[in-house]
């Protein structure tokens, strides 16, 4: 039997053990020697099998602990719900709350974020989506988002400077009710959004900032929001580690 088939069989057996829950997050896999004995294969075959699981983000290998199962508790995202009112205890029903914080808190987890706000001449991809003229400026709110103290994703939201210059959007600090609500107060309620989603491997800056394990891909999620005049008022670019997010769309026929 070919060596490639052997290591795939070993990887498949370990994968089933993890997905079945027999091995949970933080549990240690059998040692290389134990796996060699159980599967009657060479050390190189075992290492190839473990390397495949590392690349899939199922396990991580450390010098002292060996190979352990990674924590896999993805954040469930409902993109179609972003513009819906978020009623909260102690607030008037129907008031907005920042969408990420709402989604995290609904799962009983703790959201937090680091925010940087600046005025930039955006890259062509962003400028074209916002339909900005040459050299027209935008406000960007760059956010590194955390769940239970762990970095979960980045979100860079761009707004035409001429539209938001005198608002909270252009100032540092969190906006508890969310930038979408501020846009609505400015007379630019978003009534339509267009999403583009694709997957790729992260660059070195993303790997470091999001503390990604080797082999973890990311999902790039770009949302353009339009107001009632069909004018683009926001471009949000999110980078989502694939092992930490589940994106769910719900469609209804009318």
Buried (B, 14 or more C-beta within 10 A) or exposed (E): EEEEEBBBBBBEEBBEBBEEEEBEEEEEBBEBEEBBEEBEBEEEBBBBBBBBBBBBBBBBBEEEEBBBBBEEEBBEBBBBEBBEEBEBEEEEEEBBBBBBBBBBBEEEBEBBBEBEBEEBEBEEEBBEBBEBEEEBBBBBBBBBBBBEEEBBBBBBBBBBBEBBEEBBBBEEEBBBBBBBBBBBEBEBBBEEBEEEBEEEEBEEEBBEBBEBBEBBBBBBBBBBBBBEEEEBBBBBBBBBBBBBBEBEEEEEEE
